[in-house]
């Protein structure tokens, strides 16, 4: 790849962010942001999950491995869980996992955890702006990203882009 | 303490338990293929009880073999075996009334790799324990202080006796005063992000993905491990660093709040990877954040099986 081409690619680079949103709060919050015409960067790909307690850390690692630049996980505020306590259990898992990722040397700002309620459309917009800003500062992800030449890589690429 | 008398007592106890029908099976150790090895032993009849041995090479965590047992089991347990059994009880993997924990006084098990530094272990014909030293019979007699050749996990262990036991054989070992069991983790945390990343990349390059660490671990009991699943396939099967590193992260994470630091994973590793580092880090975090030490009380809820309303949430982005 020529230097100019690389440069122009860097300039046009936009982060890809996978957001796991819980069905009852954060997804509805994102919906509200949409209905209220709140502007936020279009870098997130939303995956709806039943509860933040549904998040398996493997999801996060797999997303990073497949070439997303950051992962956002968001659920109901503590006390608001549709399933009463799912997010309390999730909170423990997230906290420990966050420490672990830092320990293995993954830079801060690749994985975000947050609480957004169904009424916080505006906050959702702010959150996405914040996440995108942070990830833009860091640049494209390299750690944990699987790069293999050939058909496998192409297939993964289409999965991420598609 | 390691002594011949304990071995005799173990055999006598096993014999009477089996004869009285209190247990159907005793899981213990028998002599291995070479003098410095032991193998797990499954004793089903009183006559077989004489196979059992007790020495500083009884290193396997026998709780691995509790999985799926229908019969009543007597488990020869060092501190770590018993704690792993307690985790199994907490997780309702075994019934308390079908498990008889036979506590044994452990003084730490010997790391053969450390022995290899000062003696040709293939030439060792026999060994004995004399107070605090290990006496190896090669061409000449080699004496090594036990303390120097213990496994890393035994060095940081301050729970050598089973916290829960139905029978205890011999006198309880004195518990060593460990200054800071997380010293290694703390010094590693002190390194820069890039340095830590480099360390784990090198670790991933070394790993051959034999999954011996998983198989030796008393906590890994899933019928189908997530690593082996193919539909969906969460883990890449290649030798790529990323695949291997993710395996190690998840392997450790699955043991978070459960790992009792028996060191079975590190001992099983044919590539000499220090797998305990990740586990120890998780152990430290769980202890600091949730004040929980696994494997002590079967009636306690495990760290990830409970919560508090005011749990710390530093990972949460507020916006």
Interface residues (C-beta under 8 A of the other chain):
Chain A: X57 X58 X61 X62 X65 X78 X79 X85 X88 X89 X91 X92 X93 X94 X95 X96 X97 X98 X99 X100 X101 X102 X103 X104 X105 X106 X107 X112 X113 X114 X115 X123 X126 X127 X130 X131 X143 X144 X145 X146 X148
Chain B: X188 X189 X193 X194 X195 X196 X197 X198 X199 X200 X226 X234 X235 X236 X238 X240 X242 X243 X245 X246 X249 X250 X252 X253 X256 X257 X278 X281 X282 X285 X286 X289 X290 X303 X304 X307 X309 X311 X312 X313 X314 X315 X316 X317 X318 X319
